[in-house]
Each structure stands twice: as structure tokens, then as C-alpha cells.
Amino acid sequence: MNEYMAIIQFNSSINEDVISLIDQQHAYVHDLMEKGALIGYSLSANRKTLWMNLLAASPEAVEKMLQLMPLYAFMRYEIVELMFHSSPSFIQMPFSMN
């Protein structure tokens, strides 16, 4: 598996059509996270840019995931293969009886 960054620009302002799909978008994102395909998901404060870190076999596989997004009709995107992506992971503190 390779890691990719999908940089997504939304090409319309938030309207009734977009709002009606938000719950479906959240469900799809949650499903990708549960499957381990989506490892990072960030939305800009102005809600116009979305960054997704995805694990996939190829850029075409990433594109297929994006095409299944409920908000697909409202976005344009670029897919970039990453050399690496670092982020702090959950660190469990050692158990102590004290």
C-alpha cells in the first residue's frame, strides 16, 4: 500500500444540495476510516479545501474512493503520492501501581 494526499477544492458555496449530503459524506468518511483506507481528514475553516490522507494500491484506487463520495459532484481534486507522512500517534502511558 502507498500513501496519498487528496487535495480537494469545493467548487460551490454551501447550499441546500450540499447540506443534504453532509450526513452521507460523514458516514462514508467513517467507513473509510474503519477500513483503514483513510488515515487523515482535515477541512479548512472556510470549508473550501479538504485534505485526505489515504492508503491505497494506486492513484486510480484513490480516485475510485473519491468518486464514491456523496459530495463528489461539488469538488475538483489533485492526488499526490507521499514519500511519508508523520503524525503523533496515541502513546499509552505505562501502568504503575503507585
C-alpha positions in Angstrom: 0.0 0.0 0.0 1.1 3.5 -0.8 0.1 6.7 1.0 -1.6 9.5 -0.9 -2.8 13.0 -0.2 -6.0 14.1 -1.9 -6.3 17.8 -2.0 -9.9 18.7 -2.7 -11.3 22.1 -3.6 -15.1 22.5 -3.3 -16.3 24.5 -6.3 -19.6 25.8 -4.9 -20.6 27.5 -1.8 -22.6 25.6 0.8 -26.2 25.4 -0.4 -29.2 23.1 0.2 -27.8 20.4 -2.2 -24.5 20.3 -0.3 -26.2 20.4 3.1 -28.5 17.5 2.2 -25.4 15.3 1.6 -23.3 16.1 4.6 -24.6 13.2 6.8 -23.9 10.7 3.9 -20.5 12.2 3.5 -19.7 11.7 7.2 -20.9 8.1 7.0 -18.7 7.4 4.0 -15.7 9.0 5.7 -16.3 7.0 8.9 -16.5 3.8 6.8 -13.1 4.6 5.1 -11.6 5.2 8.5 -12.9 1.9 9.9 -11.5 0.0 6.9 -8.1 1.7 7.4 -8.1 3.4 4.0 -8.5 6.9 5.4 -5.9 7.9 8.0 -6.3 11.7 8.0 -9.1 14.1 7.2 -8.9 17.8 7.6 -11.3 20.6 6.4 -10.2 24.3 6.2 -12.0 26.8 8.4 -13.7 28.4 5.3 -14.9 24.9 4.2 -13.5 25.2 0.7 -10.4 22.9 1.0 -10.3 19.3 2.2 -7.2 17.2 2.8 -7.4 13.4 2.9 -4.5 11.0 3.7 -5.4 7.7 2.1 -3.7 4.3 1.9 -4.3 2.6 -1.5 -2.6 0.5 -4.1 -2.6 3.2 -6.8 -3.7 6.7 -7.6 -6.6 5.1 -9.6 -7.7 3.3 -6.4 -7.8 6.7 -4.6 -9.8 8.2 -7.4 -12.3 5.4 -7.1 -12.7 6.2 -3.4 -13.2 9.9 -4.2 -15.8 9.1 -6.9 -17.9 7.3 -4.3 -18.0 10.4 -2.0 -21.5 11.9 -1.8 -20.0 15.4 -2.4 -18.1 14.3 -5.5 -20.2 16.4 -7.9 -19.2 19.6 -6.0 -15.4 19.1 -6.0 -12.2 19.1 -8.0 -9.1 17.4 -6.7 -5.5 16.6 -7.0 -4.0 13.2 -5.9 -0.3 13.3 -4.8 1.7 10.2 -3.7 3.5 10.9 -0.5 7.0 9.8 0.4 6.0 9.8 4.0 3.5 11.3 6.4 4.4 11.8 10.1 1.9 12.4 12.9 2.0 11.8 16.6 0.3 8.6 17.5 -1.6 7.7 20.6 1.0 6.8 23.3 -0.2 4.8 26.1 1.4 5.6 29.4 3.0 2.7 31.3 0.8 1.2 34.0 2.0 2.0 37.6 0.7 0.6 40.8 1.9 3.8 42.7 
